[in-house]
Amino acid sequence: MTKYLCVTCGTQYPPSDGPPAGCPICEDDRQYINRAGQMWTTLEERQGQHRNVFEPVAEGLWTVSTTPKLGIGQRAHLLRTGGGNILWDCLAYLDDAAVAQINSLGGLSAIAISHPHFHTTMLDWSHAFGDIPVYVHRDNAPWVVQPGDAVRYWDDAALEIAPGVTLVHCGGHFPGSSVLYWADGEGALFTGDTIYIVADPRWVTFMYSYPNLIPLDAASVRGIASAVRPYEFERLYDPFSLPIEHAAAAIVQRSAERYVQRIGG
């Protein structure tokens, strides 16, 4: 029995005798099927062909990325908090070197996932660190293709998973899309694909589908802005862009207003 991995998005599927008929996460109109068609690999096949790179970006904060890329190519964030280390979002690739590096930083106490495109090999990551909890908003449960006891579904508007570390349900990109608020210093927001930093760092944007350039509706954008409004944060981090270092909370609200005006809301 083999746990197949979608080459395009990096999602891992339950053990089976042969590859799945398709990847519903890529078949969804927020993602896409590779032009060469649906392709599969396994984490075992990829061992030694990639490595995970850890880069410190602020006090107690690292990015983790895979080179060469596997799946979408996102960065995860490792937060070193007083209540234990938290991995925000997940990567498809995992090896012994990555586990050793994280253990040298104090291990992991929990994983939290923003949306289904980053579910990837989350259960393997959980198991590697002692079957730690993986927090997924319940509205994203239909896209959890490999269930497991480590998956902890949450339902509320917000959930504190460690002192000063709060998951916030925003919706938008996916029904259960969430962000992570870290009340560290002047505050930081980690957004997955819910809020995206654009080329001009004075602004952010919001999309239903990024690869297919499908905009988000005005009501959803207002909902995202409303969900994060109670939180004070200077910094904002997404999975691909350079961070916003100052006045991020105001930038999010201003960007939402601009977006709604331009989309005709």
C-alpha positions in Angstrom: 0.0 0.0 0.0 1.3 3.4 -1.0 0.5 6.9 0.1 0.5 8.8 -3.2 1.4 12.5 -3.5 -0.1 14.8 -6.1 2.8 16.4 -7.9 1.0 19.7 -8.6 -0.3 20.5 -5.2 1.6 18.2 -2.9 -1.4 16.7 -1.2 -0.9 13.2 0.2 -3.6 10.6 -0.1 -4.4 7.5 2.2 -2.6 4.2 1.5 -3.8 2.5 -1.6 -2.8 -0.2 -4.1 -2.7 2.3 -7.0 -2.8 6.1 -7.6 -6.2 7.8 -6.9 -8.4 8.5 -9.9 -7.8 12.2 -9.5 -6.9 14.9 -7.1 -10.1 16.8 -6.1 -8.0 19.7 -4.7 -6.5 20.3 -8.1 -9.8 19.6 -9.9 -11.4 22.4 -7.9 -11.4 25.7 -9.9 -9.2 27.4 -7.3 -6.3 25.1 -8.4 -5.5 23.4 -11.7 -4.5 20.1 -13.4 -1.0 20.1 -14.7 -1.0 20.5 -18.5 0.8 17.1 -18.8 -2.1 15.6 -16.9 -2.5 14.3 -13.3 0.8 13.1 -12.0 1.7 11.3 -8.8 4.8 10.6 -6.7 5.5 9.6 -3.1 7.4 11.1 -0.3 9.7 8.1 -0.3 10.5 8.6 -4.0 11.4 12.2 -3.3 13.9 11.5 -0.5 17.3 13.0 -1.3 16.0 15.0 -4.2 14.9 18.0 -2.2 15.8 19.7 1.1 14.0 22.0 3.4 15.7 25.4 4.0 15.3 27.2 7.3 15.8 31.0 7.3 15.4 33.3 10.4 13.3 36.3 9.6 12.6 37.8 13.0 13.2 37.1 16.7 11.8 33.6 17.3 10.5 33.2 13.7 11.8 31.1 10.8 10.5 30.4 7.3 10.7 26.9 6.0 10.8 26.2 2.2 11.6 23.3 0.0 14.2 23.4 -2.8 13.7 22.5 -5.5 10.1 23.1 -5.0 7.6 20.2 -4.5 3.9 21.0 -5.0 2.9 24.7 -4.9 6.2 26.0 -3.6 4.9 27.8 -0.5 6.8 28.7 2.6 5.7 27.5 6.1 6.5 29.6 9.2 7.9 28.2 12.5 7.0 30.3 15.5 9.0 29.8 18.7 6.6 30.8 21.4 6.4 30.6 25.2 3.8 27.9 24.9 5.8 25.7 22.5 6.8 25.9 18.8 4.0 26.2 16.2 4.3 25.3 12.6 2.0 27.5 10.5 1.0 25.8 7.3 2.8 22.7 5.9 5.1 21.6 3.2 4.9 18.4 1.1 8.5 17.5 1.7 9.8 16.1 5.0 13.0 14.3 5.8 15.2 13.4 8.8 17.3 16.5 8.3 14.2 18.8 8.6 13.1 16.9 11.7 16.5 17.3 13.3 16.6 21.0 12.5 13.3 21.6 14.1 14.2 19.5 17.1 17.3 21.6 17.6 15.0 24.6 17.8 12.8 22.9 20.5 10.6 20.6 18.4 6.9 21.3 17.7 3.9 21.4 19.9 1.3 21.9 17.2 0.6 22.5 13.5 -2.1 24.8 12.1 -3.2 24.9 8.5 -4.7 28.0 6.7 -6.5 26.2 3.9 -6.6 22.9 1.9 -3.8 23.8 -0.6 -1.4 23.5 2.3 -2.7 20.2 3.9 0.1 18.4 2.0 1.7 15.7 4.2 0.4 17.2 7.5 -0.1 13.8 9.1 3.5 12.7 8.4 4.6 16.0 10.0 2.4 15.3 13.0 3.7 11.8 13.5 7.4 12.9 13.1 6.9 15.1 16.2 5.0 12.7 18.4 1.5 12.8 16.9 1.0 16.5 17.7 -2.3 18.1 16.9 -3.0 19.6 13.5 -5.6 22.4 13.6 -7.9 22.6 10.6 -11.1 24.7 10.6 -14.1 22.4 10.3 -15.4 24.2 7.2 -12.4 22.8 5.4 -13.1 19.3 6.5 -14.4 18.2 3.0 -10.9 18.8 1.6 -9.1 16.7 4.2 -8.4 13.7 1.9 -6.4 11.8 4.5 -8.2 11.9 7.9 -6.4 11.0 11.1 -6.7 11.2 14.9 -4.2 14.1 14.9 -6.5 16.4 13.0 -8.3 18.7 15.4 -11.3 20.5 13.8 -12.3 23.8 15.3 -15.5 25.7 14.8 -15.4 29.1 16.5 -14.5 32.5 15.1 -11.2 32.3 16.9 -9.2 29.6 18.8 -6.1 30.3 21.0 -3.8 27.3 20.5 -1.0 28.6 22.7 -0.6 31.7 24.9 -0.7 34.7 22.5 -1.2 32.5 19.4 -4.7 32.7 18.0 -6.3 31.1 14.9 -8.9 33.4 13.3 -11.5 32.2 10.9 -11.9 34.5 7.9 -13.4 32.5 5.0 -12.9 33.9 1.5 -10.4 31.8 -0.5 -12.0 28.6 1.1 -14.9 28.4 3.5 -12.6 27.6 6.4 -9.7 29.8 5.4 -7.9 31.1 8.5 -5.1 33.3 9.6 -2.8 33.1 12.6 -2.3 36.0 15.0 0.8 36.1 17.1 0.6 38.7 19.9 4.4 39.0 20.0 5.9 42.5 20.4 3.8 44.8 18.1 1.9 41.8 16.7 2.2 39.7 13.5 -0.4 38.2 11.2 0.2 35.0 9.1 -2.3 34.8 6.3 -1.9 31.7 4.1 -3.7 32.7 0.9 -6.4 34.6 2.8 -4.6 37.9 2.5 -1.8 38.3 -0.1 1.0 40.9 -0.3 1.2 42.4 -3.7 4.1 44.1 -5.6 3.4 47.4 -3.9 3.9 46.6 -0.2 1.5 49.4 0.8 -1.3 47.1 -0.3 -2.6 43.5 -0.1 -5.2 41.7 -2.1 -7.8 38.9 -1.8 -8.6 36.2 -4.4 -10.9 33.2 -4.9 -8.3 31.6 -7.1 -4.7 32.9 -7.5 -3.5 30.7 -10.4 -6.8 31.2 -12.3 -7.1 34.9 -11.4 -10.7 34.6 -10.2 -11.5 37.6 -7.9 -13.2 37.3 -4.5 -16.7 38.8 -4.0 -17.1 42.0 -2.1 -19.0 40.4 0.9 -16.2 37.9 1.5 -13.5 40.7 1.4 -15.6 42.6 3.9 -15.8 39.5 6.1 -12.0 39.0 6.1 -11.4 42.6 7.0 -13.9 42.4 9.8 -12.5 39.2 11.2 -9.0 40.6 11.6 -10.0 44.1 12.7 -9.9 43.4 16.4 -6.3 42.4 16.3 -3.3 44.8 16.4 -0.4 43.8 14.2 2.5 45.7 12.6 3.8 42.8 10.6 2.1 40.6 8.0 3.5 37.4 6.4 2.1 35.4 3.5 3.5 32.1 2.0 5.3 33.7 -1.0 6.0 37.5 -0.7 8.4 39.6 1.2 6.7 40.6 4.5 5.1 43.9 5.4 7.1 45.2 8.4 5.0 48.2 9.4 1.3 49.3 9.7 0.1 46.0 8.4 -3.3 46.2 10.1 -4.1 49.5 8.5 -2.9 48.3 5.1 -5.3 45.3 5.3 -8.3 47.6 6.1 -7.4 50.1 3.4 -6.8 47.4 0.8 -10.2 45.8 1.5 -11.9 49.2 1.0 -10.1 49.7 -2.3 -10.9 46.1 -3.5 -14.6 46.5 -2.7 -14.7 49.8 -4.6 -13.0 48.4 -7.7 -15.0 45.2 -7.8 -18.2 47.2 -7.7 -19.4 46.2 -4.2 
